[in-house]
Amino acid sequence: MPNTIVYAGFSLGAMPAQMLAQTRPGAKGAVLLHASVPTSEFGRPWPHGVPLQMHTMDGDELGDADVAHQLAETIESAELFLYPGDKHLFTDNSLPDYDESAATLVKQRVLSFLDSIE
């Protein structure tokens, strides 16, 4: 994958990752974990053909599942994966919110996503 740029962000880091993928030419994809923001935050629509993958727990108040749903409905190349529960940083095995089964699914899905990037 030479010269391929895929932006990824966790929680608060999802916002700059989304901004870069949405506003910088050359982005090949984005993976957002535990958060997302409306595309209007960056003053332009999501770029056509740039795949987006989002992961959050359906009951996570900080995970913005409603925003992720809206993005998935309006961006043709977006995938949304919701996991049961209300933990925020459920992929971080150093925290009490860690959910091994959900984190394992996230890892599999992200690796598959990255494999599909041209």
N, CA, C and O atoms as a Tinker XYZ file with bonds, in Angstrom:
   472  protein
     1  N      0.812000   -1.188000    0.000000    73     2
     2  CA     0.000000    0.000000    0.000000    64     1     3
     3  C      0.864000    1.263000    0.000000    63     2     4     5
     4  O      0.646000    2.115000    0.862000    81     3
     5  N      1.803000    1.438000   -0.884000    73     3     6
     6  CA     2.597000    2.656000   -0.887000    64     5     7
     7  C      1.733000    3.873000   -1.180000    63     6     8     9
     8  O      0.803000    3.818000   -1.985000    81     7
     9  N      2.060000    4.973000   -0.509000    73     7    10
    10  CA     1.354000    6.243000   -0.691000    64     9    11
    11  C     -0.131000    6.171000   -0.375000    63    10    12    13
    12  O     -0.914000    6.966000   -0.894000    81    11
    13  N     -0.517000    5.246000    0.454000    73    11    14
    14  CA    -1.910000    5.126000    0.852000    64    13    15
    15  C     -2.076000    5.734000    2.232000    63    14    16    17
    16  O     -1.347000    5.389000    3.162000    81    15
    17  N     -3.025000    6.627000    2.362000    73    15    18
    18  CA    -3.267000    7.277000    3.639000    64    17    19
    19  C     -4.640000    6.870000    4.142000    63    18    20    21
    20  O     -5.660000    7.183000    3.528000    81    19
    21  N     -4.653000    6.170000    5.266000    73    19    22
    22  CA    -5.895000    5.834000    5.950000    64    21    23
    23  C     -5.796000    6.470000    7.326000    63    22    24    25
    24  O     -4.873000    6.176000    8.086000    81    23
    25  N     -6.731000    7.329000    7.643000    73    23    26
    26  CA    -6.742000    8.017000    8.922000    64    25    27
    27  C     -7.556000    7.207000    9.919000    63    26    28    29
    28  O     -8.621000    6.685000    9.589000    81    27
    29  N     -7.043000    7.108000   11.145000    73    27    30
    30  CA    -7.741000    6.385000   12.199000    64    29    31
    31  C     -7.686000    7.207000   13.475000    63    30    32    33
    32  O     -6.685000    7.864000   13.760000    81    31
    33  N     -8.768000    7.163000   14.240000    73    31    34
    34  CA    -8.808000    7.895000   15.496000    64    33    35
    35  C     -9.681000    7.199000   16.509000    63    34    36    37
    36  O    -10.680000    6.564000   16.172000    81    35
    37  N     -9.277000    7.333000   17.765000    73    35    38
    38  CA    -9.996000    6.760000   18.895000    64    37    39
    39  C    -10.564000    7.891000   19.749000    63    38    40    41
    40  O     -9.839000    8.816000   20.113000    81    39
    41  N    -11.837000    7.823000   20.064000    73    39    42
    42  CA   -12.484000    8.762000   20.957000    64    41    43
    43  C    -12.226000   10.198000   20.498000    63    42    44    45
    44  O    -12.619000   10.568000   19.391000    81    43
    45  N    -11.577000   11.003000   21.322000    73    43    46
    46  CA   -11.310000   12.394000   20.964000    64    45    47
    47  C    -10.447000   12.484000   19.705000    63    46    48    49
    48  O    -10.567000   13.445000   18.946000    81    47
    49  N     -9.590000   11.508000   19.477000    73    47    50
    50  CA    -8.752000   11.484000   18.278000    64    49    51
    51  C     -9.518000   11.189000   17.001000    63    50    52    53
    52  O     -8.983000   11.358000   15.905000    81    51
    53  N    -10.762000   10.750000   17.127000    73    51    54
    54  CA   -11.571000   10.490000   15.936000    64    53    55
    55  C    -11.870000   11.785000   15.186000    63    54    56    57
    56  O    -11.978000   11.782000   13.960000    81    55
    57  N    -12.001000   12.880000   15.910000    73    55    58
    58  CA   -12.335000   14.147000   15.255000    64    57    59
    59  C    -11.223000   14.608000   14.305000    63    58    60    61
    60  O    -11.519000   14.917000   13.151000    81    59
    61  N     -9.959000   14.666000   14.740000    73    59    62
    62  CA    -8.938000   15.065000   13.767000    64    61    63
    63  C     -8.751000   14.044000   12.647000    63    62    64    65
    64  O     -8.445000   14.425000   11.517000    81    63
    65  N     -8.928000   12.760000   12.936000    73    63    66
    66  CA    -8.820000   11.749000   11.886000    64    65    67
    67  C     -9.921000   11.962000   10.844000    63    66    68    69
    68  O     -9.667000   11.892000    9.641000    81    67
    69  N    -11.132000   12.220000   11.308000    73    67    70
    70  CA   -12.236000   12.473000   10.389000    64    69    71
    71  C    -11.987000   13.749000    9.592000    63    70    72    73
    72  O    -12.233000   13.787000    8.387000    81    71
    73  N    -11.501000   14.794000   10.259000    73    71    74
    74  CA   -11.227000   16.053000    9.572000    64    73    75
    75  C    -10.202000   15.850000    8.458000    63    74    76    77
    76  O    -10.393000   16.338000    7.344000    81    75
    77  N     -9.116000   15.135000    8.749000    73    75    78
    78  CA    -8.081000   14.911000    7.745000    64    77    79
    79  C     -8.615000   14.090000    6.571000    63    78    80    81
    80  O     -8.364000   14.423000    5.412000    81    79
    81  N     -9.343000   13.027000    6.869000    73    79    82
    82  CA    -9.897000   12.191000    5.797000    64    81    83
    83  C    -10.903000   12.962000    4.951000    63    82    84    85
    84  O    -10.990000   12.762000    3.739000    81    83
    85  N    -11.650000   13.832000    5.587000    73    83    86
    86  CA   -12.710000   14.563000    4.904000    64    85    87
    87  C    -12.186000   15.767000    4.128000    63    86    88    89
    88  O    -12.798000   16.163000    3.136000    81    87
    89  N    -11.072000   16.357000    4.552000    73    87    90
    90  CA   -10.648000   17.624000    3.957000    64    89    91
    91  C     -9.335000   17.577000    3.201000    63    90    92    93
    92  O     -9.058000   18.480000    2.412000    81    91
    93  N     -8.513000   16.552000    3.416000    73    91    94
    94  CA    -7.221000   16.478000    2.724000    64    93    95
    95  C     -7.314000   15.584000    1.499000    63    94    96    97
    96  O     -7.758000   14.440000    1.594000    81    95
    97  N     -6.904000   16.094000    0.366000    73    95    98
    98  CA    -6.882000   15.240000   -0.826000    64    97    99
    99  C     -5.924000   14.065000   -0.619000    63    98   100   101
   100  O     -4.893000   14.192000    0.042000    81    99
   101  N     -6.283000   12.945000   -1.188000    73    99   102
   102  CA    -5.420000   11.774000   -1.126000    64   101   103
   103  C     -5.786000   10.752000   -0.076000    63   102   104   105
   104  O     -5.186000    9.679000   -0.023000    81   103
   105  N     -6.752000   11.062000    0.756000    73   103   106
   106  CA    -7.177000   10.090000    1.765000    64   105   107
   107  C     -7.757000    8.872000    1.070000    63   106   108   109
   108  O     -8.517000    8.995000    0.109000    81   107
   109  N     -7.395000    7.699000    1.561000    73   107   110
   110  CA    -7.896000    6.450000    0.998000    64   109   111
   111  C     -8.929000    5.787000    1.895000    63   110   112   113
   112  O     -9.522000    4.779000    1.514000    81   111
   113  N     -9.153000    6.345000    3.093000    73   111   114
   114  CA   -10.132000    5.779000    3.997000    64   113   115
   115  C     -9.974000    6.340000    5.387000    63   114   116   117
   116  O     -9.016000    7.052000    5.687000    81   115
   117  N    -10.942000    6.004000    6.243000    73   115   118
   118  CA   -10.904000    6.426000    7.637000    64   117   119
   119  C    -11.578000    5.374000    8.508000    63   118   120   121
   120  O    -12.574000    4.760000    8.124000    81   119
   121  N    -11.007000    5.187000    9.684000    73   119   122
   122  CA   -11.577000    4.305000   10.700000    64   121   123
   123  C    -11.768000    5.152000   11.948000    63   122   124   125
   124  O    -10.810000    5.717000   12.476000    81   123
   125  N    -13.001000    5.238000   12.415000    73   123   126
   126  CA   -13.324000    6.023000   13.603000    64   125   127
   127  C    -13.838000    5.090000   14.687000    63   126   128   129
   128  O    -14.809000    4.361000   14.485000    81   127
   129  N    -13.180000    5.117000   15.835000    73   127   130
   130  CA   -13.576000    4.277000   16.961000    64   129   131
   131  C    -14.041000    5.147000   18.115000    63   130   132   133
   132  O    -13.339000    6.067000   18.535000    81   131
   133  N    -15.210000    4.855000   18.615000    73   131   134
   134  CA   -15.750000    5.470000   19.828000    64   133   135
   135  C    -16.247000    6.900000   19.643000    63   134   136   137
   136  O    -16.636000    7.532000   20.625000    81   135
   137  N    -16.248000    7.434000   18.422000    73   135   138
   138  CA   -16.753000    8.798000   18.218000    64   137   139
   139  C    -16.798000    9.135000   16.735000    63   138   140   141
   140  O    -16.117000    8.517000   15.916000    81   139
   141  N    -17.608000   10.120000   16.416000    73   139   142
   142  CA   -17.665000   10.710000   15.079000    64   141   143
   143  C    -18.403000   12.040000   15.216000    63   142   144   145
   144  O    -19.074000   12.290000   16.218000    81   143
   145  N    -18.272000   12.880000   14.210000    73   143   146
   146  CA   -18.961000   14.172000   14.222000    64   145   147
   147  C    -19.655000   14.368000   12.878000    63   146   148   149
   148  O    -19.279000   13.735000   11.892000    81   147
   149  N    -20.663000   15.236000   12.828000    73   147   150
   150  CA   -21.319000   15.497000   11.539000    64   149   151
   151  C    -20.319000   16.077000   10.532000    63   150   152   153
   152  O    -19.407000   16.813000   10.910000    81   151
   153  N    -20.494000   15.747000    9.273000    73   151   154
   154  CA   -19.591000   16.273000    8.247000    64   153   155
   155  C    -19.631000   17.791000    8.182000    63   154   156   157
   156  O    -18.656000   18.411000    7.758000    81   155
   157  N    -20.732000   18.399000    8.590000    73   155   158
   158  CA   -20.856000   19.860000    8.565000    64   157   159
   159  C    -19.820000   20.552000    9.453000    63   158   160   161
   160  O    -19.534000   21.734000    9.257000    81   159
   161  N    -19.262000   19.844000   10.411000    73   159   162
   162  CA   -18.232000   20.422000   11.281000    64   161   163
   163  C    -17.020000   20.889000   10.488000    63   162   164   165
   164  O    -16.289000   21.774000   10.933000    81   163
   165  N    -16.804000   20.305000    9.325000    73   163   166
   166  CA   -15.619000   20.621000    8.543000    64   165   167
   167  C    -15.938000   21.356000    7.246000    63   166   168   169
   168  O    -15.077000   21.507000    6.380000    81   167
   169  N    -17.187000   21.813000    7.122000    73   167   170
   170  CA   -17.570000   22.702000    6.042000    64   169   171
   171  C    -17.623000   22.120000    4.641000    63   170   172   173
   172  O    -17.667000   22.858000    3.656000    81   171
   173  N    -17.619000   20.805000    4.551000    73   171   174
   174  CA   -17.724000   20.175000    3.235000    64   173   175
   175  C    -18.246000   18.751000    3.409000    63   174   176   177
   176  O    -18.164000   18.179000    4.495000    81   175
   177  N    -18.778000   18.192000    2.340000    73   175   178
   178  CA   -19.285000   16.821000    2.442000    64   177   179
   179  C    -18.138000   15.814000    2.495000    63   178   180   181
   180  O    -16.981000   16.144000    2.234000    81   179
   181  N    -18.490000   14.588000    2.838000    73   179   182
   182  CA   -17.509000   13.500000    2.824000    64   181   183
   183  C    -17.074000   13.285000    1.378000    63   182   184   185
   184  O    -17.918000   13.294000    0.481000    81   183
   185  N    -15.779000   13.090000    1.128000    73   183   186
   186  CA   -15.323000   12.920000   -0.254000    64   185   187
   187  C    -15.838000   11.630000   -0.891000    63   186   188   189
   188  O    -15.816000   10.561000   -0.282000    81   187
   189  N    -16.291000   11.760000   -2.099000    73   187   190
   190  CA   -16.832000   10.621000   -2.841000    64   189   191
   191  C    -15.785000    9.526000   -2.981000    63   190   192   193
   192  O    -14.637000    9.792000   -3.336000    81   191
   193  N    -16.191000    8.295000   -2.700000    73   191   194
   194  CA   -15.332000    7.147000   -2.889000    64   193   195
   195  C    -14.343000    6.858000   -1.769000    63   194   196   197
   196  O    -13.603000    5.876000   -1.842000    81   195
   197  N    -14.316000    7.696000   -0.731000    73   195   198
   198  CA   -13.412000    7.450000    0.396000    64   197   199
   199  C    -14.175000    6.621000    1.426000    63   198   200   201
   200  O    -15.129000    7.113000    2.029000    81   199
   201  N    -13.764000    5.365000    1.636000    73   199   202
   202  CA   -14.497000    4.519000    2.577000    64   201   203
   203  C    -14.315000    4.968000    4.025000    63   202   204   205
   204  O    -13.269000    5.485000    4.416000    81   203
   205  N    -15.354000    4.755000    4.787000    73   203   206
   206  CA   -15.384000    5.118000    6.207000    64   205   207
   207  C    -15.903000    3.926000    6.988000    63   206   208   209
   208  O    -16.904000    3.314000    6.616000    81   207
   209  N    -15.220000    3.604000    8.064000    73   207   210
   210  CA   -15.688000    2.540000    8.954000    64   209   211
   211  C    -15.751000    3.113000   10.368000    63   210   212   213
   212  O    -14.794000    3.727000   10.841000    81   211
   213  N    -16.893000    2.905000   11.042000    73   211   214
   214  CA   -17.105000    3.434000   12.387000    64   213   215
   215  C    -17.472000    2.301000   13.341000    63   214   216   217
   216  O    -18.186000    1.367000   12.976000    81   215
   217  N    -16.966000    2.406000   14.578000    73   215   218
   218  CA   -17.214000    1.407000   15.617000    64   217   219
   219  C    -17.539000    2.131000   16.919000    63   218   220   221
   220  O    -16.788000    3.002000   17.358000    81   219
   221  N    -18.666000    1.763000   17.534000    73   219   222
   222  CA   -19.024000    2.312000   18.842000    64   221   223
   223  C    -20.032000    1.371000   19.505000    63   222   224   225
   224  O    -20.638000    0.527000   18.844000    81   223
   225  N    -20.198000    1.527000   20.800000    73   223   226
   226  CA   -21.239000    0.756000   21.498000    64   225   227
   227  C    -22.544000    1.516000   21.399000    63   226   228   229
   228  O    -22.568000    2.744000   21.473000    81   227
   229  N    -23.627000    0.779000   21.231000    73   227   230
   230  CA   -24.921000    1.421000   20.999000    64   229   231
   231  C    -25.404000    2.267000   22.167000    63   230   232   233
   232  O    -26.182000    3.198000   21.960000    81   231
   233  N    -24.972000    1.976000   23.376000    73   231   234
   234  CA   -25.408000    2.758000   24.538000    64   233   235
   235  C    -24.364000    3.710000   25.078000    63   234   236   237
   236  O    -24.546000    4.263000   26.163000    81   235
   237  N    -23.289000    3.917000   24.364000    73   235   238
   238  CA   -22.210000    4.806000   24.808000    64   237   239
   239  C    -22.616000    6.255000   24.587000    63   238   240   241
   240  O    -22.744000    6.700000   23.446000    81   239
   241  N    -22.819000    6.989000   25.669000    73   239   242
   242  CA   -23.230000    8.391000   25.556000    64   241   243
   243  C    -22.161000    9.257000   24.907000    63   242   244   245
   244  O    -22.489000   10.258000   24.270000    81   243
   245  N    -20.908000    8.899000   25.052000    73   243   246
   246  CA   -19.820000    9.663000   24.447000    64   245   247
   247  C    -19.518000    9.216000   23.020000    63   246   248   249
   248  O    -18.804000    9.911000   22.297000    81   247
   249  N    -20.044000    8.079000   22.608000    73   247   250
   250  CA   -19.725000    7.494000   21.310000    64   249   251
   251  C    -20.500000    8.044000   20.144000    63   250   252   253
   252  O    -20.205000    7.705000   18.997000    81   251
   253  N    -21.487000    8.886000   20.400000    73   251   254
   254  CA   -22.241000    9.558000   19.347000    64   253   255
   255  C    -22.836000    8.600000   18.321000    63   254   256   257
   256  O    -22.703000    8.809000   17.115000    81   255
   257  N    -23.493000    7.546000   18.807000    73   255   258
   258  CA   -24.095000    6.562000   17.905000    64   257   259
   259  C    -25.103000    7.213000   16.961000    63   258   260   261
   260  O    -25.239000    6.782000   15.815000    81   259
   261  N    -25.809000    8.240000   17.422000    73   259   262
   262  CA   -26.777000    8.916000   16.555000    64   261   263
   263  C    -26.076000    9.616000   15.391000    63   262   264   265
   264  O    -26.579000    9.603000   14.268000    81   263
   265  N    -24.927000   10.221000   15.652000    73   263   266
   266  CA   -24.154000   10.858000   14.586000    64   265   267
   267  C    -23.621000    9.789000   13.638000    63   266   268   269
   268  O    -23.668000    9.958000   12.419000    81   267
   269  N    -23.119000    8.701000   14.189000    73   267   270
   270  CA   -22.603000    7.610000   13.357000    64   269   271
   271  C    -23.710000    7.053000   12.449000    63   270   272   273
   272  O    -23.461000    6.754000   11.281000    81   271
   273  N    -24.925000    6.915000   12.983000    73   271   274
   274  CA   -26.063000    6.465000   12.163000    64   273   275
   275  C    -26.295000    7.429000   11.004000    63   274   276   277
   276  O    -26.487000    7.006000    9.864000    81   275
   277  N    -26.277000    8.715000   11.299000    73   275   278
   278  CA   -26.505000    9.730000   10.267000    64   277   279
   279  C    -25.426000    9.653000    9.196000    63   278   280   281
   280  O    -25.729000    9.741000    8.006000    81   279
   281  N    -24.177000    9.491000    9.600000    73   279   282
   282  CA   -23.090000    9.371000    8.632000    64   281   283
   283  C    -23.275000    8.124000    7.773000    63   282   284   285
   284  O    -23.102000    8.170000    6.555000    81   283
   285  N    -23.623000    7.021000    8.407000    73   283   286
   286  CA   -23.815000    5.769000    7.670000    64   285   287
   287  C    -24.962000    5.869000    6.666000    63   286   288   289
   288  O    -24.922000    5.243000    5.607000    81   287
   289  N    -25.974000    6.651000    6.999000    73   287   290
   290  CA   -27.129000    6.811000    6.104000    64   289   291
   291  C    -26.835000    7.746000    4.935000    63   290   292   293
   292  O    -27.443000    7.621000    3.872000    81   291
   293  N    -25.905000    8.685000    5.126000    73   291   294
   294  CA   -25.682000    9.699000    4.092000    64   293   295
   295  C    -24.390000    9.523000    3.297000    63   294   296   297
   296  O    -24.221000   10.150000    2.251000    81   295
   297  N    -23.486000    8.688000    3.774000    73   295   298
   298  CA   -22.226000    8.458000    3.071000    64   297   299
   299  C    -22.277000    7.054000    2.473000    63   298   300   301
   300  O    -22.319000    6.058000    3.195000    81   299
   301  N    -22.272000    6.995000    1.165000    73   299   302
   302  CA   -22.431000    5.711000    0.467000    64   301   303
   303  C    -21.364000    4.696000    0.863000    63   302   304   305
   304  O    -21.645000    3.501000    0.947000    81   303
   305  N    -20.156000    5.161000    1.102000    73   303   306
   306  CA   -19.044000    4.244000    1.384000    64   305   307
   307  C    -18.824000    4.007000    2.879000    63   306   308   309
   308  O    -17.767000    3.512000    3.273000    81   307
   309  N    -19.805000    4.353000    3.715000    73   307   310
   310  CA   -19.650000    4.218000    5.172000    64   309   311
   311  C    -20.213000    2.899000    5.682000    63   310   312   313
   312  O    -21.236000    2.404000    5.211000    81   311
   313  N    -19.507000    2.353000    6.662000    73   311   314
   314  CA   -19.965000    1.168000    7.395000    64   313   315
   315  C    -20.023000    1.542000    8.872000    63   314   316   317
   316  O    -19.105000    2.170000    9.400000    81   315
   317  N    -21.093000    1.157000    9.523000    73   315   318
   318  CA   -21.236000    1.387000   10.954000    64   317   319
   319  C    -21.391000    0.052000   11.653000    63   318   320   321
   320  O    -22.233000   -0.767000   11.283000    81   319
   321  N    -20.565000   -0.156000   12.672000    73   319   322
   322  CA   -20.664000   -1.348000   13.497000    64   321   323
   323  C    -20.986000   -0.910000   14.915000    63   322   324   325
   324  O    -20.195000   -0.225000   15.563000    81   323
   325  N    -22.157000   -1.314000   15.387000    73   323   326
   326  CA   -22.577000   -1.036000   16.758000    64   325   327
   327  C    -22.433000   -2.307000   17.575000    63   326   328   329
   328  O    -22.777000   -3.399000   17.121000    81   327
   329  N    -21.925000   -2.150000   18.773000    73   327   330
   330  CA   -21.703000   -3.276000   19.674000    64   329   331
   331  C    -22.609000   -3.091000   20.881000    63   330   332   333
   332  O    -22.829000   -1.960000   21.314000    81   331
   333  N    -23.139000   -4.174000   21.431000    73   331   334
   334  CA   -24.029000   -4.039000   22.581000    64   333   335
   335  C    -23.254000   -3.561000   23.809000    63   334   336   337
   336  O    -22.165000   -4.051000   24.108000    81   335
   337  N    -23.838000   -2.603000   24.502000    73   335   338
   338  CA   -23.228000   -2.118000   25.731000    64   337   339
   339  C    -23.170000   -0.610000   25.786000    63   338   340   341
   340  O    -23.652000    0.083000   24.890000    81   339
   341  N    -22.572000   -0.112000   26.856000    73   339   342
   342  CA   -22.492000    1.337000   27.054000    64   341   343
   343  C    -21.086000    1.808000   27.420000    63   342   344   345
   344  O    -20.915000    2.921000   27.917000    81   343
   345  N    -20.099000    0.983000   27.181000    73   343   346
   346  CA   -18.721000    1.343000   27.512000    64   345   347
   347  C    -18.148000    2.227000   26.403000    63   346   348   349
   348  O    -18.485000    2.067000   25.229000    81   347
   349  N    -17.280000    3.157000   26.792000    73   347   350
   350  CA   -16.732000    4.076000   25.796000    64   349   351
   351  C    -15.471000    3.509000   25.139000    63   350   352   353
   352  O    -15.476000    3.253000   23.935000    81   351
   353  N    -14.430000    3.316000   25.874000    73   351   354
   354  CA   -13.163000    2.848000   25.303000    64   353   355
   355  C    -13.044000    1.331000   25.431000    63   354   356   357
   356  O    -12.103000    0.817000   26.034000    81   355
   357  N    -14.006000    0.635000   24.859000    73   355   358
   358  CA   -14.101000   -0.815000   25.037000    64   357   359
   359  C    -13.015000   -1.598000   24.306000    63   358   360   361
   360  O    -12.898000   -2.808000   24.507000    81   359
   361  N    -12.219000   -0.942000   23.467000    73   359   362
   362  CA   -11.139000   -1.638000   22.762000    64   361   363
   363  C     -9.797000   -1.531000   23.476000    63   362   364   365
   364  O     -8.819000   -2.144000   23.048000    81   363
   365  N     -9.740000   -0.771000   24.542000    73   363   366
   366  CA    -8.480000   -0.550000   25.270000    64   365   367
   367  C     -8.365000   -1.540000   26.424000    63   366   368   369
   368  O     -9.053000   -1.401000   27.435000    81   367
   369  N     -7.497000   -2.540000   26.275000    73   367   370
   370  CA    -7.408000   -3.591000   27.288000    64   369   371
   371  C     -6.739000   -3.153000   28.581000    63   370   372   373
   372  O     -6.615000   -3.951000   29.510000    81   371
   373  N     -6.309000   -1.910000   28.657000    73   371   374
   374  CA    -5.734000   -1.402000   29.900000    64   373   375
   375  C     -6.775000   -0.691000   30.767000    63   374   376   377
   376  O     -6.456000   -0.206000   31.853000    81   375
   377  N     -8.004000   -0.630000   30.291000    73   375   378
   378  CA    -9.066000    0.091000   31.009000    64   377   379
   379  C    -10.178000   -0.855000   31.459000    63   378   380   381
   380  O    -10.371000   -1.921000   30.875000    81   379
   381  N    -10.908000   -0.454000   32.505000    73   379   382
   382  CA   -12.025000   -1.287000   32.985000    64   381   383
   383  C    -13.156000   -1.441000   31.964000    63   382   384   385
   384  O    -13.934000   -2.390000   32.063000    81   383
   385  N    -13.268000   -0.541000   30.993000    73   383   386
   386  CA   -14.315000   -0.619000   29.972000    64   385   387
   387  C    -14.041000   -1.683000   28.910000    63   386   388   389
   388  O    -14.894000   -1.941000   28.061000    81   387
   389  N    -12.880000   -2.292000   28.949000    73   387   390
   390  CA   -12.483000   -3.256000   27.922000    64   389   391
   391  C    -13.502000   -4.383000   27.793000    63   390   392   393
   392  O    -13.949000   -4.956000   28.786000    81   391
   393  N    -13.856000   -4.687000   26.551000    73   391   394
   394  CA   -14.759000   -5.785000   26.227000    64   393   395
   395  C    -14.042000   -6.647000   25.195000    63   394   396   397
   396  O    -13.971000   -6.291000   24.019000    81   395
   397  N    -13.519000   -7.769000   25.636000    73   395   398
   398  CA   -12.667000   -8.597000   24.784000    64   397   399
   399  C    -13.379000   -9.071000   23.519000    63   398   400   401
   400  O    -12.799000   -9.025000   22.434000    81   399
   401  N    -14.607000   -9.520000   23.639000    73   399   402
   402  CA   -15.292000  -10.047000   22.450000    64   401   403
   403  C    -15.573000   -8.934000   21.440000    63   402   404   405
   404  O    -15.401000   -9.134000   20.238000    81   403
   405  N    -16.000000   -7.772000   21.912000    73   403   406
   406  CA   -16.249000   -6.656000   20.991000    64   405   407
   407  C    -14.940000   -6.161000   20.384000    63   406   408   409
   408  O    -14.883000   -5.862000   19.191000    81   407
   409  N    -13.894000   -6.075000   21.194000    73   407   410
   410  CA   -12.595000   -5.615000   20.689000    64   409   411
   411  C    -12.038000   -6.570000   19.634000    63   410   412   413
   412  O    -11.415000   -6.137000   18.665000    81   411
   413  N    -12.262000   -7.850000   19.823000    73   411   414
   414  CA   -11.810000   -8.835000   18.846000    64   413   415
   415  C    -12.525000   -8.636000   17.510000    63   414   416   417
   416  O    -11.903000   -8.712000   16.450000    81   415
   417  N    -13.832000   -8.380000   17.565000    73   415   418
   418  CA   -14.591000   -8.100000   16.340000    64   417   419
   419  C    -14.098000   -6.828000   15.661000    63   418   420   421
   420  O    -13.954000   -6.785000   14.439000    81   419
   421  N    -13.841000   -5.799000   16.453000    73   419   422
   422  CA   -13.328000   -4.542000   15.897000    64   421   423
   423  C    -12.027000   -4.818000   15.153000    63   422   424   425
   424  O    -11.859000   -4.388000   14.012000    81   423
   425  N    -11.120000   -5.525000   15.787000    73   423   426
   426  CA    -9.826000   -5.817000   15.168000    64   425   427
   427  C    -10.004000   -6.562000   13.842000    63   426   428   429
   428  O     -9.373000   -6.211000   12.845000    81   427
   429  N    -10.850000   -7.574000   13.827000    73   427   430
   430  CA   -11.083000   -8.342000   12.598000    64   429   431
   431  C    -11.661000   -7.452000   11.497000    63   430   432   433
   432  O    -11.235000   -7.515000   10.344000    81   431
   433  N    -12.626000   -6.632000   11.867000    73   431   434
   434  CA   -13.294000   -5.780000   10.887000    64   433   435
   435  C    -12.364000   -4.690000   10.351000    63   434   436   437
   436  O    -12.387000   -4.382000    9.159000    81   435
   437  N    -11.551000   -4.109000   11.227000    73   435   438
   438  CA   -10.614000   -3.073000   10.781000    64   437   439
   439  C     -9.549000   -3.680000    9.864000    63   438   440   441
   440  O     -9.214000   -3.096000    8.834000    81   439
   441  N     -9.022000   -4.833000   10.230000    73   439   442
   442  CA    -8.022000   -5.477000    9.368000    64   441   443
   443  C     -8.603000   -5.811000    7.998000    63   442   444   445
   444  O     -7.930000   -5.637000    6.981000    81   443
   445  N     -9.833000   -6.283000    7.963000    73   443   446
   446  CA   -10.504000   -6.573000    6.700000    64   445   447
   447  C    -10.685000   -5.278000    5.887000    63   446   448   449
   448  O    -10.458000   -5.263000    4.677000    81   447
   449  N    -11.084000   -4.223000    6.548000    73   447   450
   450  CA   -11.247000   -2.917000    5.913000    64   449   451
   451  C     -9.933000   -2.461000    5.293000    63   450   452   453
   452  O     -9.895000   -2.033000    4.139000    81   451
   453  N     -8.859000   -2.556000    6.069000    73   451   454
   454  CA    -7.549000   -2.129000    5.567000    64   453   455
   455  C     -7.090000   -2.986000    4.390000    63   454   456   457
   456  O     -6.472000   -2.482000    3.452000    81   455
   457  N     -7.391000   -4.263000    4.443000    73   455   458
   458  CA    -7.049000   -5.143000    3.318000    64   457   459
   459  C     -7.789000   -4.760000    2.039000    63   458   460   461
   460  O     -7.307000   -5.023000    0.937000    81   459
   461  N     -8.953000   -4.145000    2.183000    73   459   462
   462  CA    -9.760000   -3.791000    1.006000    64   461   463
   463  C     -9.355000   -2.449000    0.387000    63   462   464   465
   464  O     -9.813000   -2.112000   -0.705000    81   463
   465  N     -8.520000   -1.696000    1.059000    73   463   466
   466  CA    -8.095000   -0.379000    0.561000    64   465   467
   467  C     -7.104000   -0.579000   -0.578000    63   466   468   469
   468  O     -6.143000   -1.338000   -0.454000    81   467
   469  N     -7.343000    0.097000   -1.666000    73   467   470
   470  CA    -6.436000    0.006000   -2.826000    64   469   471
   471  C     -5.402000    1.105000   -2.795000    63   470   472
   472  O     -4.558000    1.185000   -3.688000    81   471
